[in-house]
Amino acid sequence: MVDETRADPMPGTAGDERIDREACMGSGNCVYWAPDVFALDDDGIASIHGDPAGHQDQVRQAAKNCPTRAIRLDAFFR
């Protein structure tokens, strides 16, 4: 369960619950579908590098096409 009382972490940080870093296999599909929002970090794991505001359709498409379902839409769109 996510503790919603804590402050939202900075985009792309390891504490960002919008991407399940354990599940991510680094396929790059998220970067393909939403390049203004996602990037692969130095470990080859998806991270958030841009503001998802205004890119909701692309984020949803990225989540739909993630082979490991590592993108958590419920955490993006609270």
PyMOL commands that set and color helices and strands:
alter all, ss='L'
color gray80, all
select helices_A, chain A and resi 29-33+56-64+73-76
alter helices_A, ss='H'
color red, helices_A
select strands_A, chain A and resi 38-40+46-48
alter strands_A, ss='S'
color yellow, strands_A
deselect
rebuild
show_as cartoon
